[in-house]
Amino acid sequence: MTLTGLSKDRSGGVNAAVVTVMNRTNATASYAVKVEFLDPSGHSVDSTVVGSRDVGPGASGSAIAYTPKDPDAALVAKVVQAQRY
């Protein structure tokens, strides 16, 4: 799983990150990922859950996690939980 920041000019002016999951199993799977957005002092400002459905074996899927809160701050996205189902 990777988390890549998305520039504000590409996200409509809000803090956002692309979550990419790789299905390393032999069966199609879906994924739910909880992402927290942290302020410069490390405090959680917001969290969201994104998902990728029906990712084939050996394939990857992606989703964009974003927060409308505190758009003027440079928040850092962090994966705090992930579930394959």
Rosetta blueprint (number, residue, H / E / L):
1 M L
2 T E
3 L E
4 T E
5 G E
6 L E
7 S L
8 K L
9 D L
10 R L
11 S L
12 G L
13 G L
14 V L
15 N E
16 A E
17 A E
18 V E
19 V E
20 T E
21 V E
22 M E
23 N L
24 R L
25 T L
26 N L
27 A L
28 T L
29 A E
30 S E
31 Y E
32 A E
33 V E
34 K E
35 V E
36 E E
37 F E
38 L E
39 D L
40 P L
41 S L
42 G L
43 H L
44 S E
45 V E
46 D E
47 S E
48 T E
49 V E
50 V E
51 G E
52 S E
53 R E
54 D E
55 V E
56 G L
57 P L
58 G L
59 A L
60 S E
61 G E
62 S E
63 A E
64 I E
65 A E
66 Y E
67 T E
68 P L
69 K L
70 D L
71 P L
72 D L
73 A L
74 A L
75 L L
76 V E
77 A E
78 K E
79 V E
80 V E
81 Q E
82 A E
83 Q E
84 R E
85 Y L
